[in-house]
Amino acid sequence: MIPDLALFIEPNSGTKYELFFVEVKRKGNYQNNHLEDDLVKLGKEMHTALNKLVKKKVRNPEVVGLLVEDCRAVAYKMNLEYNGQYQMIEISRFYFTRETVDDILLIPAIVTKLNQIKDIIENTITNIYRCISGDEELVDLTPYTRQACKTPVSILV
């Protein structure tokens, strides 16, 4: 699985912590010759990244994803709360500007919703650095982690 775009930090050379994923689909491109939807792919990428943070024992680990289909975008965050429940929560939904002049009015809402994503990423980065420096008590959620499902394989019958 390779995301269309990923944002990561590498606090100590060798380990990358992915924090934000973007999956983009063009208008009318609903068949991507794969057996899974982009939302499922995004969820698996976020799940894998969240597991990395949990193994590092980061407090309140969260990762964020953005699913873009044509001019519409949906933002999700994933966390591990309530004794092992991976929560993929839709946090916002918005439209990018199109070719009409009236769409300029969408810009404040777009910026606000992207700022919400930025805040989540900044909190996670702060928690990672606190964990590495030892400033914070470690939280062990590793007993609650599960492996993501593998990508389906097509079989000729």
N, C-alpha and C positions, 0 to 999 in steps of 0.2 A: 504494500500500500504506500503510495507516494502522494502526498497532498499537492494541490495546485500551488499553495503557498503555506509556509509555516514560519512562525516566529519562535525563536528559541534563545536561551541564554546558555553560556558556557562558563560558569563561575570558576571552576577549576578545570584546566585543560584536560580533556578526555571525556567528560560527561556533559551531554547536551540535554537540557530540559526544555521540551517543547511546551509552549504556553498558549499558542493561538494558531488555529488552522483555518484555511479558506478553501472551499470547494466551489468552483465556478462552472456553470453550464450555460451554453449559448441558447438563444431562443430556437426552439424547434429541434434541439439535439437531445431528444429524450431517450434514444437508444445509444448507449455508449459501448456496445458490444461486450459488456460485462454482465455478470449475473446479480449484481447488487446495486442498489440505488445509491446516489451520492450522500443522502442523509445517513444511510447505514455505514457507508465508508467513513464519513465524518465522525460518527459515533465511535467506531472502532479506533480511529486515530486518537480521539480524545481519551478514550478508555486506556489505551496503551500509555499515553503521556501521563495520565493521572496515576497509573500504577507506578511509574518511575518516581513521581513525587512522594507517593506513599512509602515506597521502599527507602527513600531518603529520610523518612519520618518528618516531613514538613507539616507544620500546623495548618489546618484549614486549607488543604490543597484544592485548587480549582483551575480548570483549563477552559478556554473559550474557543468557539468555532463559529464561522460565518458561512452560510450556504447562500450562494448567489445564483439565481436563475433569471436570466435576462436582466430586467431592471429591478427586480424584487430581491431583497436580502432578508434573511432570517438569522438572528444571532442566538446561539445556545451557550450555556455554561454547563459544565459537568463537575460534580463533586461527589464525595463518598461520605454519606451521612447515614445516621440511623442504622448502625450495625450492619454495614455491608451493602446498602442500597446505592447503587450508582444512579445518580439523578442527572438526567440530561434535560435541562429546563430551558424552554424558549424564553429568552429575556427581552427580545424586541423584534420588531418586524417593520421594515421600511422600504420605500422605493427610492432608487437613485434618480437623478434628473434625466429627463429624456430630451427630446428636441424642441419642446414647447417652451416659450418664455415664462409661462406661468409656473413652471416647475422650479423656478428660482426660490419660490416660497418653501420648498421642501428642505432647503439647506440647513436652517436652524435645527429642525428635527433630526436630520441625518447626523449633524455634528454632536448633538446631545446623546444620541444612541451610540455613536462611536466612542464618545467619552466614557460612557458606561462600561464598554468593553475595555477601554484603556485602564480604568480604575481597577477592574478585576485583575488585569494582568499586573499592574503595579503592586497590588496587595500580595499577589503570589510571589513576585520577585522579592519583595521585602521579606516574606516568610522564608524563602529559600536562603537568602543571605543570613538571616537570623539563625536558621538551623545550622548552616555551615560554620558560623562564628561561635556557636554554642551559647548565644545570648538567651535562648528560649528553651524551655523544657521540651524534649522530644515527645512526639505523639506517635504511638505505634498502632497503625491501622492495618498492618500487613495481614493479620488473620482474616480480614474482611475482603481482601482482594480476590479477584477471579480473572482468569485469562479470557481475552476476547475470542470470539468464534473466528475460525479461519474463513478465508474467502472461498465460496463454493467453486467447485471445479466442474466444468461441463464434461459429460461422458457421452460418447457416441453409442447408441444402442443398435 
